[in-house]
Amino acid sequence: MNLREDRRPTLASWPKRMYDWSEVPHPFQPALAGWNAAGMPPGNITLIPRVHQYSGAPEYVTAWFGGEVCLQRMADGKLDVWSIRPGDVAQVGYSVQLIKCTVTVWLKDGSRTGFSYNKTKEDQLYPVLSLLLGQPADRRPPLRHPDTPAFDRLRQESYAMYYTSLLAYRFGERILDQLFLRGKNRNFLYILQRRPDPECFCAMTDAGPVCIITDFYGTSVLYLPASSRCSLWVKPQPRGKSSGLYLQAPAGVESLCFRLLPGQEEAAGAFARRWFSEAEG
């Protein structure tokens, strides 16, 4: 079987902001026709082409107008469309592996959607990301933490997580409480290759909880609106002697677990109890 070679330049697979309605591929136009007639600027539309021209991977179009978001996914000739209004979102997942970003959106009606893109052009998608996280489209999160003893300690303990944890501000204006944990790679090969240990940063923001986990493979983030009724607790891991910090989202929605080292249970448990008290309040 001969595979056709994709001769496009690398830039051809990067997200592209539309500057004229005629640039929007025809299959994606009907879902946006109403917004176009209502005066939506073409710059609110971003096309995310498939990475390989001849692969079966999907391509996406994102758009926003007012406080709403439209996500379209074309794969194998089938077009799926999601219209997302304020209050529709139950949870948002965000992950980064090298320069590939993936956004997953769980909706309150039980459905799920998402899209992937090249991080190099992430600025084009900031309005969509902000709206999905319940923030204004023009929101610009802070580029640094406030000068507090807690963040001074975080910077000393992990310079990398100090900056990675700024992702929490995409969700909320302020971090009200926080927990930082560093794990340990248990795989002997990882130890020999001196790969970085996994790290976890949990934050209670004024918009809801955020959990960030980093390891050799990349960064995973879960954003949970305060109304999502998620829970956080420490319990033993299956078939092991160690405990884990479990973020349990509502049924049918993704959860996260971070393996705790001996001696971390007390700090993790105390933070989980504060989390529970905040959620109940």
Sequence and secondary structure as in RCSB ss.txt:
>XXXX:A:sequence
MNLREDRRPTLASWPKRMYDWSEVPHPFQPALAGWNAAGMPPGNITLIPRVHQYSGAPEYVTAWFGGEVCLQRMA
DGKLDVWSIRPGDVAQVGYSVQLIKCTVTVWLKDGSRTGFSYNKTKEDQLYPVLSLLLGQPADRRPPLRHPDTPA
FDRLRQESYAMYYTSLLAYRFGERILDQLFLRGKNRNFLYILQRRPDPECFCAMTDAGPVCIITDFYGTSVLYLP
ASSRCSLWVKPQPRGKSSGLYLQAPAGVESLCFRLLPGQEEAAGAFARRWFSEAEG
>XXXX:A:secstr
       S GGGGS EE SSGGGS GGGSGGGHHHHHTT  GGGEEEE  SSTTSS  EEEEEEETTEEEEEEEE
TTEEEEEEE TT EEEEEEEEETTEEEEEEEETTS EEEEEEEGGGGGGGHHHHHHHTTS TT    SS  S HH
HHHHHHH HHHHHHGGGGGGT S EEEEEEEE     HHHHHTT    EEEEEEETTEEEEEEEETTEEEEEE  
GGG  EEEEEE TTSSSEEEEEE STTS  EEEE  TT HHHHHHHHHHHHHHHH 
